[in-house]
Every structure is written in structure tokens, then in C-alpha cells.
């Protein structure tokens, strides 16, 4: 798995050339919001979602700026399941006059779409992931860190959609001791035009007591733009809601399906 993040980024360069718009359905992505889609890409499909993410965090009189390349590769195993490889990719951080650069860890996972929307009952997708310690030394996490999330989606009238994603995960502290945390996020989106969609979201990627790393919370908003049925651009802006979350974030993304 070492440097698998580099392979995902390399794939980002080649996949758009192979994209086709032969189907009537449109691409459904897990980005740019934190709440995942309940849908899978479909049997035999390959979908790449990549981006450039900039964050700024001011704490203790020091300003840190970080540039990452979050990338997700989704491979359709069947009509209801997909294999997933995800990473923050190449990472460059500047803080206090020092610069650190390297590759982030890779996450390997599977998504299982278990239900379509039926009246008030939402469309459901389950995501089981494991973060692997395969990144550069300065960015590498401790051991394998599993997580489980469920994405619930409702499509309402007038192009409005609601998504909720609770979950749980574990990581390891500096002594290697396992510690658990919660996950909770909610998003509301609406079609602006036939091909432009906007959203707002509240997300807590990590909910934990202070002695277990504390809670992170963020508000974000953004838009997606369908260039074709198989190619989507996106942009998002985020604001941290507490001191454990980056103050400001800006992301620009490209998603391609074939």
C-alpha cells in the first residue's frame, strides 16, 4: 500500500480522457460535502473523485496552512456494492516558518447500498473503512483504524435533498491504546439549475471527550456543476466551529466516471 495515494493521483490525470456519457443517468459523487452518498457507482463502473484542498488554522499565535489533494477511487463490484480507496494524497504544510511535505495514509473500504427511498424511508448505504499506516513518516497514523458509517438520503420536491450520516470509528493514541469516537453530519441541498446543485452542511467528523482527542465541528457550503453526465466540477468553503478544527478551508474538485 505504500505510496498508493500517488497511484490515485496519477489515475486522476488519465481517467478524464476515458470518460463517456453513454448512459442517461448522471454521476453521483461522495464529494464535496462530508456526508457520503447512499448510492454506489454500479457494476463494472470506475469513478475517480479528486480535488485540491487548502486549509488555514490559527492557534497559539501560530498560523498553519496546509495544501492536500484528497482523492477517492470507487470501483463497482456489483449493482449494490463498491470497493473504495481513499487518501488525502500529497500534503504540504507550512507553520511557524517550517515546511513539511509527504503523502497521507490510504483508506480501504467497501460501500453497500441496502435500500432505495420508499416514501418516508430513506435510501441507505453502509460504509466500512480501514485507514492504513502507509503514508510518509510525518503523516502516518498509528496502526489500522476502522470506521463504520451509514448514509441516509431523502429526495424531496423541487429538487431538494436531505442527507444524514451517523457513524463510529476508532484510532490509536501515541501509546498505541485504542480509543473510539462518534461521527455525525447532516446536509441539505437543492438544484439551482438542471446541472448546478448547491448545499449547506453541519458536520462533526469526530465526536469524543477531550482526553480522547476532542470533538471537531465544521460548517460548509458549496456547489457542484455537471459538465456531462459523467464529469462533475465542485467548489466548497468551510469554517471550523471550534479550536480543534481548521478555521478556514477551500476546496476545488473534479469527479469523472466511466
Order of alpha helices (4+ residues) and beta strands (2+ residues): alpha-beta-beta-beta-beta-beta-beta-beta-beta-beta-beta-beta-beta-beta-beta-beta
